[in-house]
């Protein structure tokens, strides 16, 4: 990494800003590009997980009726792997308890 003396660095930055304005083309460092790419990937993952949770909530409500708030929140707080496991269990479940399994869970209406 090259570090310019303070005076030269400020002059370089001014020239870069002037060039960006003239060319209407902002400069994006490789670190900024990587940060943006990581942000997009995280956003897509969060969107997929939110979609999985909403789908499971819909299917649970169709199969078992309206869910209690504790069950709703449990689904919304679950990670992607847990949502997948619960979605698979839903196929043969006879109750919400069958879907969520025997692990510890908050009190709920279902």
N, C-alpha and C positions, 0 to 999 in steps of 0.2 A: 504494500500500500504506500502510495506516495503522499507526503504531507508537504504542502506549500508553505512558505513563510506567510505570516498573517496578512501583510499588505498585499501580496500577490494573490492570496486566496480570496480576499474581499474583492479585488479587481476581477478575478476570474468569475466569481459568483455574479457580480454586476453584469458582466458581459454575457454570461449564460442566461440571466433573466431577460436581458434585452433581446437576445437571440430568440428565446422562447416566445416573447411577446410579438416579435416581428414575424416569426414563422408560425405562430399560433400552434405550437407543438411543445407541450410541456415535457421536460426531461424527467424520466422516472428511473431511479437507480435500480440496480439489480436486487438490492435488499427490499426496496418498495415493491417491486414486481413479485418477489417471493412472498412477501407479506400479504399482498392482494390475493395471490393464488391460494395460499393457505386459508385465508379468510373465506374465499369462495368454496373451498372444499369443506370447511367446517360448516358453512351455511347449508350446503347441499346435504351433508350428513344429518344436521339438525332437522332439516325439512323432511327428509326421509323418515327419521325417527318419529317426528310429530305426526306424519301421515300414517305410520304404522299404528301409533297409539290411537288416533282418531278412528281408524278402521276397526281396530279391536273393540273400542268403546261402542261403536255402532253395532257390530255383530253381537256383542254381549247383550246389549239392550234389546235387539231383535229376538235373541234366543231366550233370555231370562227376564225381560221387562226392564223398567227403569232401574239404574244402578244407584246405590247409595253414594254419598259424597266421598266416603273413605275409599271405596272401590275405584271410583273415577280418578281420584288423586293418585292412588296406587298405580294405575295404568299410566297416567301422565308422567309420573316420576320414574317409571321403569326404563332400564337401558334396552338397547336394541336386541340383545341376545334374549333377555327375559321376555320381551314382547313377542319374539318369534316362538319361544317355547309355549307361552300362553296361547298364542294363535293356533298352534298345533293341537294343544290339549282341548281347545274349544270344539274341535270336530266331534269328539266323543264324550264331552262333559255333560253331566246331568244337572250341574249347579255351578255357580261362580266359584265355590270352594274347590270343585274339581279342576277348574281352570287355573286358579292361583296356587294349587298344590297345598301340601301339608305344612309348609314353612310358616313362621310367625307372621301374623298380619294384623292390621288394626281392626277394631270392631267396625262392622258394616251392616247394612240392611240386607245384603245378599251373601 
